[in-house]
Amino acid sequence: MTASRLMLLDSASLYFRAYYGVPESVRAPDGTPVNAVRGLLDFVARLVTDHSPTDLVACMDADWRPAWRVELVPSYKTHRVAPEAAGAPATTGEDALPEAVPDTLAPQVPVIEAVLDALGIRRIGVAGYEADDVIGTLATGADMPVDVVTGDRDLFQLVDDARGVRVLYPVKGVGSLQAYDEAALREKYGIASGAAYADLALLRGDPSDGLPGVPGIGEKTAAKLLAAHGDIDGVMAAANDPSSRLPAAQRRRLQENRGYLAAARPVVRVARDVPLPEGHTALPRRPRDPDAVLALAERWGLGGSLRRLVDALAARPE
């Protein structure tokens, strides 16, 4: 019998990659682009075939820029806000500011959701939280090994060998994956754990998320500070200790940015206590609604991609 393994998909990260990795000339019979839909379905089929998860959840961004994160760090993801909404106050839930999404991608997202629902693949999104937070909560509460599939390095913070949590990171498009465990984090970043990666990201910052970090402290310097002092609390203790060996410039920068570091800490860290809806995570062997699957395949011209995923689900080992 196959050992239980939970796979968590950072859905938006993956369908964005599929959108840019599959030509827009891939279209439905009516001419609507379906490159993101077909690319994602093919990728999920490959994941199921290669990694044989027993459970799988497609984690969704119910709120891609939660107001509570913006309140702590106002620059959070500001540059991603759709141009027509720029300058409006941050809100959450149904009134949340729209993310700038390519015109030909936005209509494909409901199709992706409809296909997943027809197949019986669980989708979870929670108002006021990002997909990262749903993933963090599911990974923390899992009673089985976990594979997090994402193109977002932020989720490296979930890597935990003791709990069997690793990240599968697409290296090029969605065609090949790099598995990140603690050994891979040590080799790539010189840090010892997923928790240390969160501290590294806090110090380094992330321009793609509108997080400036501490000026003058890049990735390598952040890794050295954490290696020497353990974690962010140890780094700040050294910055506040006149007898520590921190260079004067680093000490000053850390002290000047202590307010930012305190505010950004919960922004950088994924939430692990999201109130999740109840329901199964088991991956089905056959579609929940075969008629809907056939109708979607015909309406959107998904034949080969959808068939490959259905076949992959049925072929999983017992």
TIZASE-753929 format. One line per field, with one value per residue (C-alpha): residue number from 1; x, y, z. Coordinates in nm, 3 decimals, always signed. Last residue first. Layout:
num = [NUM, ...] $
X = [X, ...] $
Y = [Y, ...] $
Z = [Z, ...] $
//
This chain:
num = [318, 317, 316, 315, 314, 313, 312, 311, 310, 309, 308, 307, 306, 305, 304, 303, 302, 301, 300, 299, 298, 297, 296, 295, 294, 293, 292, 291, 290, 289, 288, 287, 286, 285, 284, 283, 282, 281, 280, 279, 278, 277, 276, 275, 274, 273, 272, 271, 270, 269, 268, 267, 266, 265, 264, 263, 262, 261, 260, 259, 258, 257, 256, 255, 254, 253, 252, 251, 250, 249, 248, 247, 246, 245, 244, 243, 242, 241, 240, 239, 238, 237, 236, 235, 234, 233, 232, 231, 230, 229, 228, 227, 226, 225, 224, 223, 222, 221, 220, 219, 218, 217, 216, 215, 214, 213, 212, 211, 210, 209, 208, 207, 206, 205, 204, 203, 202, 201, 200, 199, 198, 197, 196, 195, 194, 193, 192, 191, 190, 189, 188, 187, 186, 185, 184, 183, 182, 181, 180, 179, 178, 177, 176, 175, 174, 173, 172, 171, 170, 169, 168, 167, 166, 165, 164, 163, 162, 161, 160, 159, 158, 157, 156, 155, 154, 153, 152, 151, 150, 149, 148, 147, 146, 145, 144, 143, 142, 141, 140, 139, 138, 137, 136, 135, 134, 133, 132, 131, 130, 129, 128, 127, 126, 125, 124, 123, 122, 121, 120, 119, 118, 117, 116, 115, 114, 113, 112, 111, 110, 109, 108, 107, 106, 105, 104, 103, 102, 101, 100, 99, 98, 97, 96, 95, 94, 93, 92, 91, 90, 89, 88, 87, 86, 85, 84, 83, 82, 81, 80, 79, 78, 77, 76, 75, 74, 73, 72, 71, 70, 69, 68, 67, 66, 65, 64, 63, 62, 61, 60, 59, 58, 57, 56, 55, 54, 53, 52, 51, 50, 49, 48, 47, 46, 45, 44, 43, 42, 41, 40, 39, 38, 37, 36, 35, 34, 33, 32, 31, 30, 29, 28, 27, 26, 25, 24, 23, 22, 21, 20, 19, 18, 17, 16, 15, 14, 13, 12, 11, 10, 9, 8, 7, 6, 5, 4, 3, 2, 1] $
X = [-0.271, -0.041, -0.169, -0.295, -0.646, -0.520, -0.266, -0.534, -0.759, -0.461, -0.367, -0.728, -0.745, -0.433, -0.533, -0.894, -0.884, -1.070, -1.255, -1.616, -1.533, -1.307, -1.542, -1.840, -1.649, -1.533, -1.886, -2.022, -1.751, -1.839, -1.617, -1.355, -1.175, -0.886, -0.955, -0.680, -0.766, -0.785, -1.127, -1.332, -1.350, -1.292, -0.962, -0.926, -0.569, -0.327, +0.006, +0.046, +0.341, +0.632, +0.732, +0.443, +0.471, +0.837, +0.777, +0.664, +0.948, +1.209, +1.082, +1.102, +1.452, +1.569, +1.798, +1.942, +2.016, +2.175, +2.388, +2.517, +2.595, +2.796, +2.981, +3.095, +2.943, +3.193, +2.966, +3.074, +2.832, +2.539, +2.234, +2.333, +2.427, +2.079, +1.934, +2.119, +2.020, +1.654, +1.682, +1.819, +2.134, +2.394, +2.692, +2.514, +2.231, +2.471, +2.652, +2.325, +2.218, +2.553, +2.514, +2.156, +2.208, +2.240, +2.322, +1.973, +1.769, +1.477, +1.286, +0.971, +0.762, +0.686, +0.906, +1.159, +1.219, +1.406, +1.746, +1.688, +1.335, +1.423, +1.714, +1.485, +1.233, +1.519, +1.631, +1.289, +1.329, +1.652, +2.030, +2.136, +2.421, +2.188, +2.213, +2.404, +2.242, +1.897, +1.958, +2.056, +1.742, +1.515, +1.453, +1.360, +1.439, +1.171, +1.165, +0.903, +0.703, +0.884, +1.248, +1.360, +1.018, +1.054, +0.944, +0.953, +1.005, +0.815, +0.900, +0.834, +1.193, +1.324, +1.143, +1.115, +0.833, +1.056, +1.127, +0.775, +0.902, +1.093, +0.777, +0.765, +0.563, +0.492, +0.488, +0.547, +0.432, +0.501, +0.202, +0.009, -0.035, -0.107, +0.197, +0.175, -0.196, -0.142, +0.159, -0.019, -0.324, -0.092, +0.095, -0.240, -0.296, -0.527, -0.811, -1.079, -0.969, -0.886, -0.898, -0.943, -0.979, -0.943, -1.281, -1.228, -1.524, -1.394, -1.046, -1.196, -1.419, -1.127, -0.907, -1.193, -1.243, -0.870, -0.872, -1.060, -0.776, -0.497, -0.578, -0.599, -0.271, -0.318, -0.256, -0.401, -0.738, -0.778, -0.979, -1.350, -1.467, -1.235, -0.982, -0.915, -0.614, -0.692, -0.700, -0.382, -0.348, -0.682, -0.680, -0.316, -0.385, -0.188, +0.138, +0.361, +0.203, +0.296, +0.364, +0.464, +0.233, +0.419, +0.215, -0.117, -0.042, -0.007, -0.338, -0.506, -0.429, -0.266, -0.352, -0.685, -0.865, -0.529, -0.581, -0.432, -0.488, -0.489, -0.355, -0.365, -0.226, +0.065, +0.231, +0.543, +0.619, +0.272, +0.082, +0.332, +0.320, -0.059, -0.043, +0.193, -0.026, -0.330, -0.138, -0.022, -0.370, -0.533, -0.257, -0.262, -0.641, -0.663, -1.019, -1.052, -1.402, -1.261, -1.035, -0.684, -0.315, -0.177, -0.097, +0.216, +0.278, +0.546, +0.412, +0.065, +0.203, +0.422, +0.123, -0.075, +0.189, +0.231, -0.146, -0.193, +0.063, -0.007, +0.011, +0.096, +0.023, +0.188, +0.045, +0.251, +0.132, +0.000] $
Y = [+0.136, +0.284, +0.587, +0.502, +0.649, +0.994, +0.994, +0.895, +1.182, +1.418, +1.297, +1.326, +1.686, +1.780, +1.594, +1.715, +2.067, +2.232, +2.473, +2.370, +2.008, +1.939, +2.133, +1.923, +1.597, +1.695, +1.804, +1.465, +1.284, +1.466, +1.343, +1.232, +0.904, +0.810, +1.096, +1.267, +1.265, +1.614, +1.575, +1.853, +2.106, +2.470, +2.615, +2.876, +2.992, +2.912, +2.870, +3.218, +3.259, +3.461, +3.767, +3.981, +3.859, +3.979, +4.295, +4.507, +4.408, +4.431, +4.772, +4.908, +4.763, +4.938, +5.200, +4.942, +4.699, +4.965, +5.096, +4.753, +4.671, +4.993, +4.942, +4.592, +4.331, +4.193, +4.214, +4.422, +4.708, +4.461, +4.603, +4.469, +4.137, +4.110, +4.200, +3.911, +3.671, +3.765, +3.723, +3.372, +3.181, +3.453, +3.360, +3.155, +3.410, +3.698, +3.505, +3.425, +3.791, +3.898, +3.651, +3.756, +4.129, +4.362, +4.715, +4.849, +4.620, +4.460, +4.657, +4.441, +4.536, +4.173, +4.149, +4.373, +4.100, +4.189, +4.064, +4.080, +3.935, +3.688, +3.557, +3.528, +3.326, +3.113, +3.040, +2.889, +2.670, +2.534, +2.547, +2.842, +2.870, +2.977, +2.716, +2.434, +2.481, +2.513, +2.195, +2.007, +2.133, +2.000, +2.164, +1.948, +2.113, +2.059, +2.038, +2.128, +2.395, +2.690, +2.628, +2.544, +2.468, +2.436, +2.126, +2.225, +1.981, +1.892, +1.560, +1.677, +1.637, +1.755, +2.089, +2.318, +2.566, +2.874, +2.770, +2.903, +3.253, +3.113, +3.131, +2.894, +2.650, +2.283, +2.201, +1.829, +1.707, +1.396, +1.278, +1.395, +1.744, +2.036, +2.244, +2.172, +2.262, +2.588, +2.692, +2.608, +2.812, +3.097, +3.079, +3.080, +3.427, +3.513, +3.753, +3.526, +3.162, +2.965, +2.588, +2.374, +1.996, +1.790, +1.633, +1.626, +1.856, +2.094, +2.105, +2.173, +2.453, +2.618, +2.611, +2.756, +3.031, +3.117, +3.128, +3.459, +3.637, +3.503, +3.682, +4.024, +3.975, +4.004, +4.323, +4.229, +4.373, +4.565, +4.375, +4.461, +4.098, +4.011, +4.271, +4.638, +4.853, +5.218, +5.329, +5.481, +5.228, +5.073, +5.157, +5.046, +4.694, +4.649, +4.460, +4.758, +4.784, +4.425, +4.526, +4.894, +4.967, +4.722, +4.645, +4.775, +4.610, +4.273, +4.314, +4.430, +4.101, +4.127, +3.812, +3.759, +3.436, +3.330, +2.959, +2.632, +2.333, +2.046, +1.696, +1.369, +1.028, +1.187, +0.966, +1.178, +1.136, +1.053, +1.297, +1.574, +1.503, +1.522, +1.843, +1.994, +1.889, +2.043, +2.364, +2.401, +2.330, +2.592, +2.851, +2.810, +2.835, +3.139, +3.202, +3.131, +2.979, +2.626, +2.693, +2.824, +2.735, +3.029, +3.188, +2.973, +2.771, +2.881, +3.226, +3.100, +2.784, +2.997, +3.211, +2.890, +2.760, +3.066, +3.107, +2.746, +2.715, +2.343, +2.132, +1.762, +1.533, +1.193, +0.869, +0.556, +0.348, +0.000] $
Z = [-0.462, -0.725, -0.919, -1.268, -1.227, -1.129, -1.412, -1.663, -1.554, -1.578, -1.925, -2.040, -1.921, -2.116, -2.433, -2.451, -2.309, -2.598, -2.370, -2.425, -2.510, -2.212, -1.985, -2.094, -2.054, -1.704, -1.612, -1.717, -1.519, -1.193, -0.908, -1.158, -1.091, -0.863, -0.625, -0.422, -0.053, +0.098, +0.258, +0.413, +0.691, +0.616, +0.733, +1.005, +0.929, +1.213, +1.037, +0.895, +0.662, +0.798, +0.596, +0.715, +1.075, +1.083, +0.882, +1.177, +1.410, +1.135, +1.027, +1.381, +1.430, +1.114, +1.267, +1.506, +1.227, +1.010, +1.298, +1.395, +1.035, +0.994, +1.324, +1.232, +1.468, +1.714, +2.018, +2.320, +2.257, +2.263, +2.084, +1.742, +1.902, +2.056, +1.716, +1.551, +1.828, +1.791, +1.414, +1.452, +1.541, +1.596, +1.380, +1.115, +1.114, +1.054, +0.782, +0.605, +0.619, +0.474, +0.187, +0.109, +0.124, +0.418, +0.304, +0.365, +0.594, +0.411, +0.147, +0.129, -0.176, -0.256, -0.567, -0.389, -0.127, +0.190, +0.295, +0.671, +0.667, +0.393, +0.603, +0.905, +0.703, +0.568, +0.924, +0.998, +0.691, +0.831, +0.849, +0.640, +0.388, +0.109, -0.166, +0.005, +0.345, +0.188, -0.014, +0.303, +0.478, +0.204, -0.132, -0.430, -0.764, -1.027, -1.405, -1.665, -1.485, -1.640, -1.564, -1.211, -1.067, -0.688, -0.499, -0.132, +0.153, +0.471, +0.636, +0.992, +1.108, +0.772, +0.793, +0.492, +0.560, +0.527, +0.168, +0.111, +0.042, -0.257, -0.468, -0.766, -0.563, -0.501, -0.130, -0.072, +0.270, +0.475, +0.684, +0.990, +0.848, +1.081, +0.996, +0.623, +0.614, +0.803, +0.596, +0.271, +0.368, +0.463, +0.133, -0.052, +0.091, +0.376, +0.454, +0.310, +0.299, -0.016, -0.042, -0.351, -0.327, -0.644, -0.723, -1.099, -1.156, -0.888, -1.041, -1.384, -1.253, -1.072, -1.381, -1.587, -1.328, -1.361, -1.742, -1.765, -1.575, -1.798, -2.126, -1.964, -1.779, -1.400, -1.199, -0.862, -0.774, -0.446, -0.186, -0.163, -0.166, +0.123, +0.237, +0.196, +0.120, +0.055, -0.310, -0.453, -0.732, -0.826, -1.199, -1.222, -1.087, -0.764, -0.814, -0.728, -0.383, -0.295, +0.069, +0.068, +0.363, +0.593, +0.908, +0.775, +0.441, +0.614, +0.797, +0.475, +0.303, -0.042, -0.244, -0.069, -0.157, -0.300, -0.363, -0.238, -0.468, -0.221, -0.277, -0.085, -0.181, -0.364, -0.628, -0.693, -1.064, -1.196, -0.975, -1.045, -1.419, -1.423, -1.221, -1.479, -1.771, -1.603, -1.533, -1.893, -2.025, -1.809, -1.853, -2.233, -2.255, -2.484, -2.611, -2.986, -2.976, -3.006, -2.705, -2.758, -2.743, -2.944, -2.609, -2.607, -2.287, -2.038, -1.954, -1.868, -1.704, -1.478, -1.382, -1.331, -1.092, -0.872, -0.858, -0.746, -0.472, -0.479, -0.162, -0.195, +0.100, +0.123, +0.262, +0.200, -0.095, +0.000] $
//
